[in-house]
Amino acid sequence: MKRIHSEQLYEEALKHIVGGVNSPSRSFKAVGGGAPVFMKRAQGAHFWDVDDNRYVDYLAAYGPIITGHAHPHITRAIQEAAANGTLYGTPTELEIKMAKMLKQAIPSMDKVRFVNSGTEAVMTTIRVARAYTKRNKIIKFAGCYHGHSDLVLVAAGSGPSTLGIPDSAGIPTSIAHEVITVPFNDAPALKEALDKWGDDVAAVMVEPIVGNFGMVMPKPGFLEDLCRLTRQYGALVIYDEVITAFRFHYGSAQTYAGLDNHEAIAPDLTALGKIIGGGLPIGAYGGTKEVMEQVAPLGPAYQAGTMAGNPASISAGIACLEVLQTPGVYEEMERLTIKLTNGLAGFARQYGIPLTINRIRGSFSTHFCDHPVTNYDEAQDTNGEMFAAFFRAMLNRGVNLAPSKYEAWFLTTAHTEEDIDFTLEAAEASFKEINGSACQ
Ligand code: PMP
């Protein structure tokens, strides 16, 4: 497959855009370097690049595009919103409609505030928790990614880990000192940290189902323990559901049927993003009335946004959620995903490739290793070179994955049986190609 125009554009981009990309996770640095693919059009489950190659897409723009690219219902909603003015700087009725939809799907949120990205949502939940508890420290889990604010770029998974900088430069030590990191799925380690620093801890922040060092479920009882221990010390529980909300069902991880005991695992604050914007920039956070009343103009914790709640993002988000209310959409994504993961596991076995697949409904991660992946250490201890070889082999056969061994594959409502068959054919050939190669 030739990608001459992508290579030319990359040369040009390098002259003007740092690293040639506007988000480091788009770079191919971790998969052998060179030009990333420049896409020019996307429709449904497919991309076309500037050299007119077609790809089946499993990146879904790192999650938001759960209804496939350019879904007509969402496109129409954006067009209508744009025709009525893109930004008002005043409240609109649309924001109320969307807030009600989110509250209905995520009952732990009494009050919501819209922002522009997942980073902003998470960043603000931490400020609100600090304002409420009048404490400074937060506890997070190794390998979880919570956006790029100073507060959470410590032991961060996803892009920072992919590029080997889980502890970013440029974070004042005074801020890094306020963050305590413990292993995911390890309640005794959390207890130990709380025993030591509990009186200073404002919040424990977690991806309740992890999406940033692969897809990783909490072990049974982990979230219950987390909530119980955190509250024993008077700290708040913050769920970062930027990836997980509306991913597995119409609701969030905290209400997902795969996790029991929903009352016991309800958080105080939740951060949202990605899917709720239908492909346009968005974030949101919400929580109990008492905690959210810390936020200005009611309370002393300040948070604002010129673009926040803009009619285009909100309209796209409402339209996306409407599509996801269609009966059977999650079941169909899951059905196709099972077919895909069964096929991948079978071919990996056939060609002697060590592969651990973590699947949660319509998303999954592929780890080149022969141990389970339940925490960040286990995710790091996987074969990055083999992933890179697989990534390139799949790309050359028209399958677009995230260029990182930590990222998930996302199915969308637009993927078809034909896409799965095409992908499995590419995977068989790719496993065959990398089997026996030097990277093993
Ligand atoms: N939290 C989680 C769990 C995420 O996965 C991400 C993005 N991958 C973020 C926060 C940051 O969101 P954004 O990129 O919209 O700032």
Boltz pocket constraint, residues with backbone or C-beta under 6 A from the ligand:
constraints:
  - pocket:
      binder: B
      contacts: [[A, 62], [A, 116], [A, 117], [A, 118], [A, 119], [A, 120], [A, 122], [A, 145], [A, 146], [A, 147], [A, 148], [A, 158], [A, 207], [A, 211], [A, 212], [A, 240], [A, 241], [A, 242], [A, 243], [A, 273], [A, 274], [A, 282], [A, 283]]
      max_distance: 6.0
